[in-house]
Amino acid sequence: MAVKKKVKLKPKALKSVKIVGIIISVILICFVIYFINYYALIKLDYSKEAAKNIMMKFKKQDVVKIGKNKTLNKAFESPNYNDANFSIYAKIEYHNHKDLIKNINTLVKVGYSKDEINMILSHGSNEDVKEFAKKEKIKYLEEFYTISYAKLKYYDRYVNYMDKSREDEENSVLYVNLDLDKPNYQNYQEVTEFSYTMLVNKHHHLDEKFVPEHLVEIEDEYTTEGDVKLNNQAAYYAKKMINDAKKQGYNLVINSAYRSYSEQEEVVNTYKGLYGDSYVEKYVLQPGFSEHQTGLGIDFNSADTLSFSLSDEYDWLEDNCYKYGFIHRFPSKYEDITGINSEAWHYRYVGKKIAKYIYDNDITLEEYYVKFLDKD
Ligand SMILES: [Zn+2]
């Protein structure tokens, strides 16, 4: 029978076991500390990938001091992270751009400050910023890009326009955003969707097939001749306005409203025959560029006088049309912006809220569009 022999370690071996034990404990403690720190970062909304990289780059303390920060998160996820720009990333507002970190690095290299970089990023898409970052440090940055609706991609056009026209920065941005630095009827934007605020002018075009929503015929009592159509909501408020004006002693009538593409073509040809090309160029809009195709534009007349601009009806409309959702569309002082010679008779339905804003602020539909609607 074998006798079990008790193993007794020699002192040297005992020492080795102790050392291994200490090493394992240290490793375990390190792991625990690592995971405590890692989860602290996850709690601050850093992604797993970002948290891992923050730990590896020994930036945990600095990041925790800053706290939750979407741009930093993106920086630590990015292969383009540059440690020298750490404090700049932290101060840059987050934008959902594919190359955000790469773009920030380039802009820093060109010499822009964090404020300037914030300004640049908030005025363009990823591609716009990428193009812009290729430029040398530019002039007029602050002058243009403190204007909320300035677009990064139009920077060169703003500068050219300002140099040529001697307009100030604000007007240069407004005019260029409206494509007024391009020739009329060329390189226009195609308008495809019907809305009460749709913009149609010499740079915003409607296709031949475009027909406004809900066209209705206006009763003859409101018009100078039959077969006048408008969008139903515009028609409802136009008739309400005419009725209310009548109660106060003003006789408004509708001369013309919806005109299809082909009807506008006929108008152009008729005037061409009567007065020639230069007259048409100056006073008649080409088909597709007339607001009458939207079903929201109305030419008024007064039942009592032929010269509408001299009538009491005109004064009444000027003061009251916004209450019914209409604006005076082509005032003489804004010919430069609308591109249309003053038309006292032409009114446009945009809805009450926006009509009031345009009336209160004394602006054009063009300016409203640039400031609030143009999201391109
Ligand atoms: Zn008109």
Residues whose N, C-alpha, C, O or C-beta is under 5 A from the ligand:
A	BS01	ZN	I298 D299 H346
